[in-house]
Amino acid sequence: MKTNAGAKKRFTLTGTGKIKRKHAYKSHILTKKSTKRKRNLTYFGVVDKTDEQNIKRLLAMK
């Protein structure tokens, strides 16, 4: 099965098997957002457990 190209660009796997993702709302219209909010959007988040199975399927993992 092929890996989904969009998912390949957006998600990375951690050593423990969790899936890392970037936060949304960090690309444009940044002037009205506070510095604290923009700084917190910089860091990676972890994909929720309910979405993990679908993303692993897109990444062609078992």
N, C-alpha and C positions, 0 to 999 in steps of 0.2 A: 504494500500500500504506500502511496506517495505521501510525503509530508506536505501539509498545507503551507504554502509560501508566506501567507500573511501571518500565520501563527508563529512560524519560524523566526520572523523578524521581531515579534512582539514579546515572546516569552522565553525565559531561560530556566533551566533546571538547577536546583541546588544539590549539594552533595547528599542531603537527607531525602531527596525525592520530592521536595516541595517545588512549586512553580512560582518564579518571580515575575513581576509585571511592573510597568511604569505607571505613574499616576496620570490621569487625564487633566485637562484644563491648564496646561503649562505651555501651550504653543503660541497663543496670541491674546490680545486684549489684556495685557498684563499690568497696565497702568492703574486700573481700579482695584487690583488685588493687593493685599498688604504684603509686606516683605516677609513676614512670618509665614503667611499662607503659601507664598511662592517657594520659600525655602523648604517647607514640609512636603511640597509636591515633588521636590527634586529626588527624594529618596525612593528606593524600590519598595513595593508592597508585595504581599503574598496573596496568591489567588485563593479565593474561598474554597472550602472543601467541596461544596455543592457543584462548583464549576470545574473542578480538577479533572474528573473523568472525561468530560467533553474535550478539554484542551489536550489531554494526553492522547486522545483519539486523533485530533488534528495533527499532533506531532508524530503520529505513527508509532506510538509506544504501546507496550502491553499493559 
